[in-house]
Amino acid sequence: MQEEYTLAELGHLLKRAERIIQKDAESGLISGRKVHGQWHFSLNAITDYVAKNIVGGGPESELVEILRNTPRISTPEHPVSIAGFFSAETVAPNLPAKTPSSVIFEMTKLGYACGKLWDPKKMSDAVAAREAMLSTAMEGGVALLHPRHPMPKIIDGTFLSLGITSRGIPFGGGFNNLTDIFFLICSEDDTIHLRILAKLGRILRQKDFIETLRTLATPLEIIDWIDETERAVSVVGQE
């Protein structure tokens, strides 16, 4: 039987205001059905909503698997801070990579160099295997690298890395563009991964965010810009 989520459960899971999700349901952006006047959403409807309307493209089957592994009754959670998952050591404004394989290698090196990732080869292999299944490249020249499943035993807590290459790299994704901005998501569990994916997707969709990101020269400038954009997203009720 296909699992369903109520409006309240979906809002809690995605950390998105219920009124926004309800508005999207009423306008048809997310498919749902009303049971005794209350909205209910299927796994397929939720993953399609996240992939197309929040992230901007993504593998539905992977999000279905994440949702199936997510506890229905969640314990109290701290707010997800995208900017807070970065450090100066995990941001490379000039990532020295020219091929897809070297991108993955260099991105995992960032976490290893600062002690956040203990086994870069294992992570690189897992990310490469995930990319071989379906590219995480999106429109706009951005890719959201991650292993298919969280790997908490080889990381020192959830963290994010960001690398920007000097020129675009053909990274797949089925778009007529190259990719030069790479995020690496290393999360402790599926719930955190989904929340990061949803919020990072909303940040990426903000006007001028990606274009400005390419102009910044230092890790601290980049983290500050992410933080500024994240705060703006939260202020307008999207968190």
C-alpha positions as CSV (number, residue, x, y, z in Angstrom):
1,M,0.0,0.0,0.0
2,Q,1.3,3.4,-0.9
3,E,2.1,5.6,2.1
4,E,0.5,9.0,2.4
5,Y,1.4,12.1,4.3
6,T,-1.0,14.7,5.7
7,L,-0.4,18.4,5.2
8,A,1.0,18.8,8.7
9,E,3.4,15.9,8.2
10,L,4.6,17.1,4.9
11,G,5.1,20.6,6.2
12,H,7.2,19.2,9.1
13,L,9.2,16.9,6.9
14,L,10.1,19.6,4.3
15,K,10.2,22.4,7.0
16,R,7.9,24.4,4.7
17,A,4.9,26.5,5.8
18,E,1.7,24.5,5.6
19,R,-0.1,27.4,3.9
20,I,2.5,27.4,1.1
21,I,2.0,23.7,0.5
22,Q,-1.8,24.0,0.7
23,K,-1.6,26.9,-1.9
24,D,0.5,24.7,-4.2
25,A,-1.9,21.8,-3.8
26,E,-4.9,24.1,-4.6
27,S,-3.1,25.4,-7.7
28,G,-2.1,21.9,-8.8
29,L,1.7,22.2,-8.2
30,I,1.5,19.1,-6.0
31,S,-1.1,16.4,-6.5
32,G,-3.2,15.4,-3.5
33,R,-6.6,14.3,-2.4
34,K,-8.9,15.4,0.4
35,V,-10.1,13.0,3.0
36,H,-12.8,14.4,5.3
37,G,-11.6,17.9,4.2
38,Q,-7.9,17.2,5.0
39,W,-5.2,17.1,2.3
40,H,-3.3,13.8,1.9
41,F,-0.2,13.4,-0.4
42,S,1.3,10.2,-1.8
43,L,5.0,9.4,-2.0
44,N,5.1,9.9,-5.8
45,A,3.3,13.2,-5.5
46,I,5.7,14.4,-2.8
47,T,8.9,13.4,-4.7
48,D,7.6,15.0,-7.9
49,Y,6.9,18.2,-6.0
50,V,10.3,18.2,-4.4
51,A,12.2,17.4,-7.6
52,K,10.3,19.7,-10.0
53,N,9.1,22.6,-7.8
54,I,11.7,22.9,-5.1
55,V,15.0,21.5,-6.4
56,G,14.3,22.0,-10.0
57,G,15.0,18.5,-11.3
58,G,16.0,15.2,-9.7
59,P,15.5,11.4,-9.6
60,E,12.1,10.6,-8.3
61,S,12.9,7.0,-7.4
62,E,15.7,8.1,-5.0
63,L,13.4,10.6,-3.2
64,V,10.8,7.9,-2.9
65,E,13.3,5.7,-1.2
66,I,14.3,8.5,1.2
67,L,10.7,9.2,2.2
68,R,10.1,5.5,2.8
69,N,13.0,5.4,5.2
70,T,11.9,8.6,7.0
71,P,10.2,8.0,10.4
72,R,6.6,9.1,10.4
73,I,6.9,10.5,13.9
74,S,9.9,12.7,14.0
75,T,11.8,13.7,17.1
76,P,12.4,17.4,17.8
77,E,14.9,18.8,15.2
78,H,17.2,21.7,15.0
79,P,16.5,24.1,12.1
80,V,18.6,23.2,9.1
81,S,21.2,25.9,8.4
82,I,22.7,25.4,4.9
83,A,25.4,28.1,5.5
84,G,26.2,26.5,8.9
85,F,27.1,23.2,7.2
86,F,29.9,24.8,5.3
87,S,33.4,25.9,6.6
88,A,36.1,27.9,4.9
89,E,37.9,24.6,4.3
90,T,35.0,23.0,2.5
91,V,34.6,25.8,0.0
92,A,36.9,26.0,-3.1
93,P,36.2,29.0,-5.4
94,N,38.8,27.7,-7.8
95,L,38.3,23.9,-7.8
96,P,41.2,22.3,-9.7
97,A,39.2,19.9,-11.8
98,K,38.6,19.5,-15.5
99,T,36.8,16.1,-15.8
100,P,33.8,14.6,-13.9
101,S,36.0,12.1,-12.1
102,S,38.4,14.8,-11.0
103,V,35.5,16.9,-9.7
104,I,34.3,14.1,-7.5
105,F,37.9,13.4,-6.3
106,E,38.6,17.1,-5.5
107,M,35.3,17.6,-3.8
108,T,35.8,14.7,-1.4
109,K,39.3,15.9,-0.7
110,L,37.8,19.1,0.7
111,G,36.1,17.2,3.5
112,Y,39.0,15.0,4.2
113,A,41.5,17.9,4.4
114,C,39.6,19.4,7.3
115,G,38.8,16.2,9.1
116,K,35.1,16.0,8.3
117,L,35.4,13.0,6.0
118,W,37.5,10.0,7.1
119,D,37.5,7.9,4.0
120,P,37.5,10.0,0.8
121,K,38.0,7.0,-1.5
122,K,34.9,5.3,-0.2
123,M,32.9,8.5,-0.5
124,S,34.3,9.2,-4.0
125,D,33.3,5.7,-5.1
126,A,29.8,6.1,-3.7
127,V,29.3,9.5,-5.3
128,A,30.6,8.2,-8.7
129,A,28.3,5.2,-8.5
130,R,25.4,7.5,-7.8
131,E,26.3,9.7,-10.8
132,A,26.6,6.7,-13.0
133,M,22.9,5.9,-12.2
134,L,21.7,9.4,-13.0
135,S,23.5,12.7,-13.1
136,T,22.7,15.2,-10.4
137,A,23.5,18.1,-12.8
138,M,20.7,20.7,-13.0
139,E,19.9,23.5,-15.3
140,G,22.0,26.6,-14.6
141,G,25.3,24.8,-14.4
142,V,24.9,23.3,-10.9
143,A,25.3,19.7,-9.6
144,L,24.2,18.3,-6.2
145,L,26.7,15.5,-5.6
146,H,25.9,12.9,-2.9
147,P,26.1,9.2,-2.3
148,R,22.9,7.2,-2.9
149,H,22.6,6.5,0.9
150,P,24.0,8.5,3.8
151,M,27.4,7.3,5.1
152,P,27.5,8.4,8.7
153,K,30.3,6.0,9.7
154,I,32.9,7.9,7.6
155,I,31.9,11.5,8.4
156,D,32.2,13.7,11.4
157,G,28.6,15.0,11.3
158,T,26.7,16.4,8.4
159,F,28.6,18.8,6.2
160,L,28.5,20.5,2.8
161,S,31.3,21.2,0.3
162,L,31.2,23.6,-2.6
163,G,33.5,23.8,-5.5
164,I,33.5,26.2,-8.5
165,T,35.6,25.3,-11.6
166,S,37.2,27.9,-13.9
167,R,35.2,26.5,-16.8
168,G,32.2,24.4,-17.4
169,I,32.5,20.6,-17.4
170,P,30.2,18.2,-19.3
171,F,28.6,16.5,-16.3
172,G,25.5,15.0,-17.8
173,G,22.0,15.8,-16.7
174,G,20.4,16.0,-20.2
175,F,20.7,19.8,-20.4
176,N,22.4,21.8,-23.1
177,N,24.9,23.4,-20.7
178,L,28.1,22.7,-18.9
179,T,28.4,22.4,-15.1
180,D,30.8,24.6,-13.1
181,I,29.2,24.8,-9.6
182,F,29.3,21.6,-7.5
183,F,27.8,21.0,-4.1
184,L,28.7,17.8,-2.1
185,I,26.0,16.8,0.4
186,C,27.3,14.5,3.2
187,S,24.5,13.9,5.6
188,E,24.1,11.7,8.7
189,D,20.6,10.3,7.7
190,D,17.9,10.4,5.1
191,T,15.8,13.0,7.0
192,I,18.6,15.5,7.1
193,H,19.5,14.8,3.5
194,L,15.9,15.5,2.3
195,R,15.7,18.7,4.3
196,I,19.0,19.9,2.9
197,L,18.0,19.0,-0.6
198,A,14.7,20.9,-0.3
199,K,16.1,24.1,1.3
200,L,19.2,24.2,-0.9
201,G,16.9,23.8,-3.9
202,R,15.0,26.9,-2.8
203,I,18.2,28.9,-2.3
204,L,19.4,27.9,-5.8
205,R,16.1,29.1,-7.3
206,Q,16.5,32.7,-5.9
207,K,17.1,35.4,-8.5
208,D,20.8,36.1,-9.1
209,F,22.0,33.6,-6.5
210,I,23.9,31.4,-9.0
211,E,25.2,34.3,-11.0
212,T,26.5,36.1,-7.9
213,L,28.1,32.9,-6.6
214,R,30.3,32.8,-9.7
215,T,31.7,36.3,-9.0
216,L,32.8,35.7,-5.4
217,A,36.5,35.2,-4.8
218,T,36.9,33.8,-1.2
219,P,35.2,31.0,0.8
220,L,34.0,33.5,3.4
221,E,32.4,35.7,0.8
222,I,30.6,32.6,-0.6
223,I,29.4,31.4,2.8
224,D,28.2,34.9,3.6
225,W,26.2,35.1,0.3
226,I,24.7,31.7,1.0
227,D,23.7,32.8,4.5
228,E,22.2,36.1,3.2
229,T,20.2,34.3,0.6
230,E,19.1,31.6,3.1
231,R,17.9,34.3,5.5
232,A,15.9,35.9,2.7
233,V,14.3,32.6,1.9
234,S,13.3,32.1,5.5
235,V,11.9,35.6,5.9
236,V,9.4,35.1,3.1
237,G,8.1,32.0,4.8
238,Q,9.7,29.3,2.6
239,E,11.4,27.6,5.5
